[in-house]
Amino acid sequence: MNLITEIEHSRAQFQRIRRDLHAHPELAFEERRSAQVVADLLQQWGIPHHTGLAGTGVVGIIKAGNSSRAIGLRADMDALPIQEANSFDHASRHPGKMHACGHDGHTAMLLAAAHHLQNTRDFDGTVYLIFQPAEEKGGGARRMIEDGLFERFPMESVYGIHNWPGMPTGFFGVNSGAIMASSSEFRIIMRGKGSHAALPHNAIDPVSAIVQLAQSLQTILTRNKRPTDSAVMSVTQIHAGETSNVIPDSAWLGGTVRTFSLEVLDLIEGRMRELAQHTGAGFGCEAEVEFSRNYPPTINHAKETSVCVEVMRELVGTHNVEADLEPPMSAEDFSFMLQARPGCYVLLGNGDGGHREHGHGAGPCMLHNTSYDFNDDLLPIGASYWVKLAQKILAKTV
């Protein structure tokens, strides 16, 4: 690997920061201590910064040279409402809260890059350091944008990174299209008329209607969507009735939809509404559809992705970069930033869990798992990537 020597030598410093953040996890929009840690370090290093975007967001500003060009580098700060199973020294000190997705590591990597960029200024332009709250279902990226992120800090492109368990340590994955899926939730209520179960002719049975609908919804994927378009629709809940001898007045089902394009998402939502209404009518029921679009798909931009691939290959070697990665069906609110500005989101291998210290839980080191821990070996890799990316895009000209 072609890592930056100074960053490698400072690993212990940023490992301490990362583990401190891990021990003090904060949920979405509650990242007051984490934001203060970030702001205090930026202040200590002489980096101008602004606080309060989306409540707890922090934006640092590093300028060098005379160019008006600017880019944004983003790290998320929030934790998950999970009870940690680990018992090592830096395990969560807050019951029911845990850094189970590695946002503590993302924050530490960007801080390490900020420290080096501030000390060297080996670029021409402005690097905005975006420390974002509430990625985990909170939509913190959207809130920062609504609070004027791109107007107050004008940048031509924006970049994100996420650790990825199961991928070898230091291995990068990316592609120039969708890198993560959209995330939507649905709930469909069938309203009929209740009755004694021994007298079903007096009822309008919503249970039969909701069961039929649960089966019919799968035809959207098999008969309406093109086979080459990836999508997942899972019915994960069906609720009806309270006792065995009563047909209830209503029943409902719910679940999730994941797609890699808004066009496929539009198709699924539209057909879901049609099937619900017509199925309900066929059983004499009325259907009510609630469809919530949480995060759009995370779609990289080709030009910016090609630059990121160059930097990754220079950093870790071509054999450690997959530039046509098959995207996972998980979702990411960095998608909102990529809708507002061109940019690229990449995955960085977190390894197989062998890095975890004595006292880790019995489960695998996977995201959103009670036994997860960020791999500190990534700190100099991710920080070096951020620095070299900024130097590449904002290269000095003679």
C-alpha positions in Angstrom: 0.0 0.0 0.0 1.1 3.5 -0.8 -0.2 5.1 2.5 0.9 8.6 3.7 3.7 8.1 6.2 2.7 10.8 8.5 -0.8 9.5 8.8 0.5 6.0 9.5 2.6 7.4 12.3 -0.4 9.1 13.9 -2.6 6.0 13.9 -2.5 5.6 17.7 -3.8 9.1 18.2 -6.8 8.6 16.0 -7.4 5.1 17.3 -7.9 6.7 20.7 -10.3 9.2 19.2 -12.2 6.4 17.4 -12.5 4.3 20.6 -13.6 7.2 22.7 -16.4 7.8 20.2 -17.3 4.1 20.2 -17.5 4.2 24.0 -19.9 7.2 23.9 -22.5 6.4 21.2 -25.3 8.9 20.4 -28.4 8.3 18.4 -29.7 10.3 15.4 -29.8 14.1 16.1 -28.5 13.5 19.6 -24.7 13.6 18.7 -23.9 16.6 20.9 -20.9 15.1 22.6 -19.6 13.6 19.3 -20.0 17.0 17.5 -18.2 18.7 20.4 -15.3 16.3 20.1 -15.1 17.1 16.4 -15.4 20.8 16.9 -12.8 20.9 19.7 -10.3 19.0 17.6 -10.9 21.3 14.6 -10.4 24.3 16.8 -7.3 22.8 18.3 -5.8 22.4 14.8 -6.8 25.9 13.7 -9.5 24.7 11.2 -12.4 27.1 10.9 -15.7 25.3 11.4 -19.4 25.8 11.7 -21.8 23.9 14.0 -25.5 23.4 14.2 -26.4 22.3 10.7 -29.2 19.8 11.1 -28.9 20.4 14.8 -25.6 18.6 15.5 -23.8 18.7 12.2 -20.3 20.2 11.9 -18.6 21.6 8.8 -14.9 22.3 8.8 -13.1 24.5 6.2 -9.5 24.0 5.0 -8.3 26.5 2.3 -5.1 26.4 0.4 -3.8 28.4 -2.6 -5.9 30.7 -4.7 -8.3 28.4 -6.6 -12.1 28.9 -6.2 -12.6 25.1 -6.6 -14.0 23.2 -3.7 -15.0 19.7 -2.7 -16.8 18.1 0.2 -15.8 15.0 2.2 -18.5 13.5 4.4 -18.5 11.3 7.5 -21.5 10.2 9.5 -21.5 10.4 13.3 -24.6 8.7 14.7 -25.0 5.3 16.4 -27.8 2.7 16.5 -30.4 1.7 19.2 -28.7 -1.6 19.8 -27.4 -3.2 23.1 -23.7 -4.0 22.5 -22.6 -7.5 23.2 -18.9 -6.6 23.4 -17.1 -6.2 26.7 -13.7 -4.9 25.7 -12.5 -1.6 27.2 -14.0 0.7 24.5 -17.4 -1.0 24.5 -20.5 1.3 24.7 -21.0 2.9 28.1 -24.6 3.8 27.2 -27.1 0.9 27.5 -29.2 0.4 24.4 -26.8 2.5 22.2 -24.0 1.2 20.0 -21.7 2.2 17.2 -22.7 -1.0 15.2 -22.1 0.5 11.8 -18.7 2.1 12.1 -19.6 5.7 12.0 -17.1 6.2 14.9 -14.4 5.0 12.4 -15.7 7.2 9.6 -15.5 10.2 11.8 -12.0 9.4 13.0 -10.8 8.8 9.4 -12.0 12.2 8.3 -10.5 13.8 11.4 -7.1 12.2 10.6 -7.4 13.5 7.0 -8.3 17.0 8.2 -5.3 17.1 10.5 -2.9 16.2 7.7 -4.5 18.5 5.1 -4.4 21.4 7.5 -0.7 20.8 8.2 0.4 20.3 4.6 -1.9 22.4 2.5 -0.7 20.4 -0.5 -3.7 21.4 -2.7 -5.2 24.4 -4.4 -8.8 25.2 -3.4 -11.1 24.4 -0.5 -11.9 21.2 1.3 -15.1 21.1 3.2 -15.2 18.5 6.0 -18.8 17.4 6.5 -19.5 15.7 9.8 -23.1 14.6 9.4 -25.7 13.5 12.0 -28.5 11.0 11.7 -27.6 8.7 8.8 -29.5 5.8 10.5 -33.1 6.4 9.3 -32.9 10.1 10.4 -32.2 11.6 7.0 -29.5 13.9 8.4 -28.0 14.5 5.0 -31.3 15.9 3.8 -31.6 18.0 6.9 -28.1 19.5 6.3 -29.1 20.3 2.7 -32.3 21.9 3.9 -30.2 24.0 6.3 -28.2 25.4 3.4 -25.2 23.0 3.3 -24.5 23.6 -0.4 -25.4 27.3 -0.4 -23.3 28.2 2.6 -20.4 25.9 1.6 -20.4 25.8 -2.3 -18.7 22.7 -3.5 -18.5 21.3 -7.0 -18.6 17.6 -5.9 -19.0 15.6 -2.7 -17.6 12.2 -1.6 -18.5 9.6 1.0 -17.1 6.3 2.3 -18.4 3.3 4.3 -16.6 0.4 5.9 -17.8 -3.0 4.6 -17.4 -6.2 6.7 -16.7 -9.4 4.7 -14.6 -7.5 2.2 -10.8 -7.9 2.8 -9.2 -5.2 4.9 -8.1 -2.3 2.7 -10.0 -3.5 -0.4 -12.1 -0.9 -2.1 -15.3 -1.4 -4.0 -17.2 1.0 -6.1 -19.1 1.4 -9.4 -20.1 4.3 -11.6 -23.9 3.8 -11.1 -26.0 2.7 -8.2 -23.9 1.7 -5.2 -26.8 1.3 -2.8 -30.5 0.9 -3.1 -33.5 3.1 -2.2 -35.3 2.4 1.1 -39.1 2.6 1.3 -41.7 1.3 3.7 -45.3 0.5 3.0 -48.4 -0.3 5.0 -51.7 -1.3 3.5 -54.9 -1.4 5.5 -58.0 -3.4 4.4 -61.2 -2.1 6.0 -64.2 -4.4 5.9 -67.0 -5.2 8.4 -66.6 -7.4 11.5 -68.8 -10.3 12.5 -69.0 -13.5 14.5 -66.8 -16.0 12.9 -69.6 -18.5 12.8 -71.6 -16.1 10.7 -69.2 -15.1 8.0 -72.0 -14.1 5.6 -72.6 -11.1 7.8 -69.1 -9.9 7.5 -66.9 -8.2 4.8 -63.8 -10.2 5.5 -60.6 -8.1 5.4 -58.4 -11.0 6.4 -59.1 -12.9 3.1 -58.5 -9.7 1.2 -55.1 -9.0 2.9 -53.9 -12.5 2.5 -54.8 -12.4 -1.2 -53.0 -9.1 -1.6 -49.9 -10.4 0.1 -49.6 -13.0 -2.6 -50.6 -10.7 -5.4 -48.0 -8.1 -4.6 -45.2 -10.4 -5.6 -46.5 -10.4 -9.2 -45.2 -6.8 -9.5 -41.7 -8.1 -9.4 -42.3 -11.2 -11.6 -44.8 -9.7 -14.1 -44.5 -5.9 -14.2 -40.9 -5.2 -13.6 -38.3 -6.0 -16.3 -36.3 -9.1 -15.3 -33.0 -7.1 -15.7 -34.1 -4.4 -13.2 -33.1 -5.3 -9.6 -35.6 -4.8 -6.9 -36.7 -6.3 -3.6 -40.2 -6.2 -2.1 -40.7 -8.0 1.2 -44.0 -8.3 3.1 -42.7 -8.5 6.7 -45.9 -8.0 8.8 -49.5 -9.1 8.6 -51.8 -8.2 11.4 -55.5 -9.1 11.9 -57.9 -9.9 14.6 -57.6 -10.5 18.4 -59.5 -13.7 19.0 -60.4 -16.9 17.2 -64.2 -16.4 16.9 -64.4 -12.9 15.5 -63.8 -11.7 12.0 -62.2 -8.2 12.5 -63.2 -4.9 11.0 -59.7 -4.4 9.5 -56.4 -6.0 8.7 -53.1 -4.7 7.5 -49.8 -5.7 6.1 -46.5 -3.9 5.8 -42.9 -4.3 4.5 -40.1 -2.7 2.6 -39.2 -2.0 -1.0 -35.6 -1.6 -2.3 -34.6 -0.5 -5.9 -31.6 0.9 -7.7 -33.6 3.4 -9.7 -36.5 5.8 -9.1 -38.2 4.5 -12.3 -38.5 1.0 -10.8 -39.6 2.5 -7.5 -42.3 4.5 -9.3 -43.5 1.4 -11.0 -43.7 -0.7 -7.8 -45.5 2.0 -5.8 -48.0 2.6 -8.6 -48.8 -1.0 -9.1 -49.0 -1.6 -5.4 -51.7 1.1 -5.1 -53.7 -0.4 -8.0 -53.5 -3.9 -6.7 -54.6 -2.8 -3.2 -57.6 -0.9 -4.5 -58.8 -3.6 -6.9 -58.1 -6.5 -4.5 -60.0 -4.6 -1.8 -62.9 -3.9 -4.1 -63.0 -7.5 -5.2 -63.7 -8.5 -1.6 -66.0 -5.6 -0.8 -63.3 -3.9 1.3 -61.8 -0.4 1.1 -57.9 -0.3 0.9 -55.7 2.5 2.3 -52.1 2.6 1.1 -49.3 4.3 3.0 -46.0 4.4 1.1 -43.0 6.2 2.6 -40.0 6.9 0.5 -37.2 7.1 3.1 -34.0 7.2 1.1 -33.5 7.3 -2.7 -31.0 5.1 -4.4 -27.3 6.1 -3.9 -26.2 6.7 -7.5 -22.5 7.6 -8.2 -21.5 9.9 -11.1 -19.3 8.5 -13.7 -16.7 11.3 -14.0 -16.2 11.6 -10.2 -16.1 7.8 -9.8 -13.3 7.5 -12.4 -11.2 9.9 -10.3 -11.9 7.9 -7.2 -10.9 4.7 -8.9 -7.5 6.3 -9.9 -6.8 7.3 -6.3 -7.8 4.0 -4.9 -5.5 2.1 -7.3 -2.6 4.4 -6.6 -3.2 3.9 -2.9 -3.7 0.1 -2.5 -3.0 -1.3 -6.0 -5.2 -2.3 -8.8 -5.7 -5.8 -7.4 -7.3 -4.4 -4.3 -9.9 -2.3 -6.2 -13.2 -3.6 -7.6 -14.4 -0.9 -9.9 -17.6 -2.7 -11.0 -18.9 -3.9 -7.6 -22.3 -5.5 -7.4 -24.2 -3.1 -5.2 -25.9 -4.3 -2.0 -29.6 -3.7 -1.3 -28.8 -1.6 1.8 -29.6 2.1 1.8 -27.7 5.3 2.6 -28.8 8.9 3.0 -25.7 10.2 1.2 -28.0 9.6 -1.7 -29.5 13.0 -1.0 -26.1 14.7 -1.4 -25.5 12.9 -4.7 -28.9 14.1 -5.9 -27.8 17.7 -5.2 -24.1 17.4 -6.3 -22.1 15.0 -8.4 -19.8 12.8 -6.5 -18.9 9.2 -5.5 -19.6 6.9 -2.5 -17.2 4.0 -2.0 -16.9 0.9 0.2 -13.8 0.0 2.1 -13.2 -3.5 3.4 -13.5 -4.0 7.2 -12.2 -7.6 7.1 -13.7 -10.7 8.6 -13.7 -9.7 12.2 -10.3 -11.1 13.2 -9.2 -7.6 14.3 -11.6 -7.7 17.3 -10.0 -7.8 20.7 -10.7 -10.2 23.5 -14.1 -9.5 24.9 -16.0 -9.3 21.7 -19.4 -10.8 21.4 -20.2 -14.2 20.0 -21.8 -12.9 16.8 -20.2 -12.0 13.5 -18.5 -8.7 12.8 -21.2 -7.5 10.5 -22.9 -4.1 10.2 -25.8 -3.6 12.7 -24.7 -6.7 14.7 -24.2 -6.6 18.5 -20.7 -8.0 18.1 -19.5 -5.5 15.5 -16.4 -3.3 15.9 -14.7 -1.0 13.4 -11.3 -2.2 12.2 -8.7 0.4 13.3 -6.4 -0.8 10.5 -8.6 1.2 8.2 -7.9 4.5 9.8 -4.6 5.3 7.9 -6.1 3.8 4.7 -9.3 5.8 4.7 -7.5 9.0 5.8 -4.8 8.6 3.1 -7.6 8.0 0.6 -9.3 11.3 1.6 -6.0 13.3 1.4 -5.0 11.8 -1.9 -8.5 12.4 -3.4 -8.4 16.1 -2.3 -4.9 16.4 -3.8 -5.9 14.8 -7.0 -9.1 16.9 -7.6 -7.6 20.1 -6.3 -4.2 19.6 -7.8 -1.8 22.6 -7.8 -1.1 24.0 -11.2 2.1 25.6 -12.3 
